[in-house]
């Protein structure tokens, strides 16, 4: 399995405490059946995880995984927060954050928690024009998408992908988050799932997510998600 959203790098954002915990997370992921992880530290006003830093941390962790004989490949990435249109424009121009996938054709583009950025469709349009598809992480956790799903549907119609988080499906975030995440799957508005793991408690648990998707929407949908994850990472 492929996890495209995981805060597995230590000392870079609100992820694991130290490299030891990163390795423990990788072991949990491996035992769950995960073989590829895109490391997606926050790129935001609070956590400036620029490319050089992410690359160094990925290399450091990959070396540790070799030493510990854990067969997982770590890929570079970022979870980019839409602090403002100017923030995205500046850091995209200066190539400060990582896109996702071998061909850098996807961006994990997170909304701020306080409210919906009304200029999102404009920003999405400019990425799409450059051949980059925005993936919206955990829409189910944002109150404005729950209150007004049409905001999300409009972005999907523009070509955005959505990523629901396994903990939401499991009910670990809140009741309303779980209800909305299940509804999104029923309505076929979920393109991929991911763990958004941060440590050994908020852990990589992808297989449980796939179990729920299969329960709600069947095997075909589960296969579709696996295929899309392969496309995002660049395997096909
Ligand atoms: Fe995240």
Boltz pocket constraint, residues with backbone or C-beta under 6 A from the ligand:
constraints:
  - pocket:
      binder: B
      contacts: [[A, 5], [A, 7], [A, 40], [A, 79], [A, 137], [A, 196]]
      max_distance: 6.0
